[in-house]
């Protein structure tokens, strides 16, 4: 069964992508941020996604790129979704959404600020909460207090990222109220190299959760 709410990000080869698909992962992510050890080009991303079923979201992580650049790389890579990690404007998010891509915006606030930030996004923008810190955009493998995201529970469907692994996945979802989860560095043997045993362990734990809501790609206005 496909776990549509589970995303494995920072994939750098097609073999790993195919293994994730076999394990039931519902979304695969590639990184277009050049300073990242997981960086790939749009053409490399297209090769990574080759043969991936249509029911699996293909997500590109971008940081403060122009609308034209994001649309170009999305077309080359065959993306369904663009995940924005920078300070992208309302207009930028709306323009990408208007081009029929699912937009996920990463928010790094909590409490009333988090609720306000989510409410100020364009309609149909997906929310991902990630409060850990580090030198690169993303969770950097660092844990944080997932209860900080619970203020969104009942108001917005959202994803959670940062410090997630097989040991804390269930608790993180329970305490936050997230409908989707995003993992990357915690399931690697080295930066950019995913570990199949760790992926398998995560998927076994994720299978115990209710992760069949489609979050990472469009089925309707979410």
N, C-alpha and C positions, 0 to 999 in steps of 0.2 A: 504494500500500500504506500502511495506517495505521501510523504510528510511535507505538505506544501508550505508550512510555516518554518521549515528548517533550511537555513542557508549556510553553505560552506563557501567562504570567501578567500581570495588570494590564490586561486588555482592557477598553476603555470604550465600544465601539460594535459593533453587529451586523455591519457591513461587514468589520471586521477579523476578527471571529470566523469569518465565512464564508470569508475568504481563508485563514486558518489551516487550516480544515477542508479546503479545496481543495489545500493544500500537503501534506496528510497528517498534520498534527499530531493527537496522540492525546488531549490534555487541554487545556482552556481554563480560565484562572483569572480570578476577579474579586476585588477587594479591598474588604472591609467595615470597614477601619480608617479612621476619619474624618480623621485627620491626613495621610493619604496623598494625593498629587495624583492617584492612580488610584482614589480612593474612588468607589464607586457604591452606590446604595440597592438593596435586594432587588428592587424592581419594575424598576429600571433593569437589573439583572442578568438578570431574566426576559426582557426585551426583547433584551438582548445575546445570550442563548442561544437565541432563537427560531429554529427551523429547523435547529438543530445536531443531527446524527445521534445515535442512541442509543449508538453504539459510541465516542463521544467523551466523556470524563469532563468533568463540569462542577464545578469546584472553587471553593469560597468560602474566602478567607483571613480568619481571625478572630484577634483578640488579646484574650484574657482576657474573653470574653463568657460570660454564663450559659448553661446548657444550654438553658433555655427560649428564650432569644433566638436561639441558634444554630439550634435546630430550627424556629423560626418563620421566620427568614430563609431557611433551606434549603428549606422548603416553598414559600415565595413565589417564590424564584428558580429552583426546579427543580433543585437541586443533586444530584449523586451523591456528593459528597465534601466534607468539611470539613477544612481545613488549619489547624492551631493553631500560632500563633507566640508565644504568651505563656508564662505559668507555670501553665497549666491542670493541674488535679489528675488523678490516676489515675481518680477517680470521675467527673469531668467527661468525660474521654475515653471511659470505659466506657459512660456513659449515652448519649452520641451514637452510639457503635457499636451499642448495643442498639436504637437507633431505626432501624437498618439503613442507616446512612451509613458510607461508607469514611472512616476517620480517618487523617490524616497529621499526625505530630507533628514539628516542627522541633527539632533538637538542635544545640546550639552548643558541644559539648565535643569532646575528642579523647583518643586513647590509651585507657587503662583506664577513664577516666571515661565516654567515649563508649560503650564496650561495656556498662558498668554501666547507663548511662542508657537505652540501647536495651532492655536486659534487664528494666528495671523498668516498661516500658510495658504496657498491657493487651494480651492476646493479639489478634492480627490488626491491630494498629496499624501503619501504615506509617511508616517512618523517613525523614526528610529531613535531611541534614547541611548546615549553612550556617554557616561560621565567620567570614565577613567582618563588618566593623563599619560602623556608620553611625547616623544619627539616627532612622531608621525601621525597623520590623521588615522583614526581608528582606535580600537581598544588597547593596542599595544600589550595585550595579554594581561592587563592589570585589572584586578577586581575592584568593585565599588559597592556601595549600599544600594542594592536593587530596589529596596522599598521606596527610594526617592522617586522612582518612576510611577509608583502606584497612584499618584494623584490623577493620572490620566485614565485610570480604570473606570469603565462605564461611560466615558466621554469620547475616547478615541481608541481605535484599534492600533496597536503599535508594536514595533519590534524592539528587542533588547540586544545589546552587544557590549563586549568588554569583560574579559576575564572569565568567560564561560568555558566549562569543560565537562567531561562526563560525570565528575563527582558533584558538581553544583548545579547542573542544568535544571533539575526538577525543582530545587529550592528557589532558584532565580526566577523561574516562571511563576511559581506559586506566590512569592512575595511581591512581585512586580505587577502581575496581571497581564503581562505581554501575551500576544497571540502568535508571535513569531520570534525566532532566535537566530543569531548570526555569530558564527565562530570562524576563527582563522588561525592565529598563532598558537593557540593552545593545542592544536591538532597537527603540529609540525614537528619534524625531527631536526630541522634547521630552517632558518628564514626562507620562505618560499617553497619548501619541500614538505608536502603533506605526508603524514604517517598513516598508513592504512589501518593499522591496529587501533590507533586513536580515533580515526573516523568511525571504525566499526563500533567501538565502545560508546561513542557519542550517539550513534544511530540507535543502538540498543536501548539507551536511556531515553532518547527522544521518542521512541516508539511507545513509551509508557504515558506520554503526554498527549493532549488534544492539540495536534499541530496540523490538522487537515483543512483549516481555513486558508483560502488562497489570499496571500498578502503580497507576495513579491512581484506578481504580475497582474494584469487587468483581467477581471471577468465582468466587472461592473464599476460604477463610480464608487470608490472606497474612501 
